[in-house]
Amino acid sequence: MDVLEAIATKRAVREYKPDPVPAETIRTILDAGRRAQSSRNSQPWRYIV
């Protein structure tokens, strides 16, 4: 699935699975966010896990 397809087919999440998210998955998501561009390289990142 590419980004445009993900945006076009997104759905609201109203209920979550009780399964814990693996630590490696969390690290991957945080790393992707850390590498995202920011306006004027301001890097206003705040993460709550």
Rosetta constraint file for C-alpha pairs under 8 A:
AtomPair CA 1 CA 5 HARMONIC 6.13 0.50
AtomPair CA 1 CA 6 HARMONIC 6.48 0.50
AtomPair CA 2 CA 6 HARMONIC 6.26 0.50
AtomPair CA 3 CA 7 HARMONIC 6.22 0.50
AtomPair CA 4 CA 8 HARMONIC 6.09 0.50
AtomPair CA 5 CA 9 HARMONIC 6.06 0.50
AtomPair CA 6 CA 10 HARMONIC 5.81 0.50
AtomPair CA 21 CA 25 HARMONIC 6.75 0.50
AtomPair CA 21 CA 26 HARMONIC 6.97 0.50
AtomPair CA 22 CA 26 HARMONIC 6.59 0.50
AtomPair CA 23 CA 27 HARMONIC 6.20 0.50
AtomPair CA 24 CA 28 HARMONIC 6.17 0.50
AtomPair CA 25 CA 29 HARMONIC 6.27 0.50
AtomPair CA 26 CA 30 HARMONIC 6.14 0.50
AtomPair CA 27 CA 31 HARMONIC 5.98 0.50
AtomPair CA 28 CA 32 HARMONIC 6.23 0.50
AtomPair CA 29 CA 33 HARMONIC 6.35 0.50
AtomPair CA 30 CA 34 HARMONIC 6.06 0.50
AtomPair CA 30 CA 47 HARMONIC 7.99 0.50
AtomPair CA 31 CA 35 HARMONIC 6.28 0.50
AtomPair CA 32 CA 36 HARMONIC 6.44 0.50
AtomPair CA 34 CA 45 HARMONIC 7.40 0.50
AtomPair CA 37 CA 41 HARMONIC 7.05 0.50
AtomPair CA 37 CA 43 HARMONIC 7.74 0.50
AtomPair CA 38 CA 42 HARMONIC 5.94 0.50
AtomPair CA 38 CA 43 HARMONIC 5.53 0.50
AtomPair CA 38 CA 44 HARMONIC 7.61 0.50
AtomPair CA 39 CA 43 HARMONIC 7.61 0.50
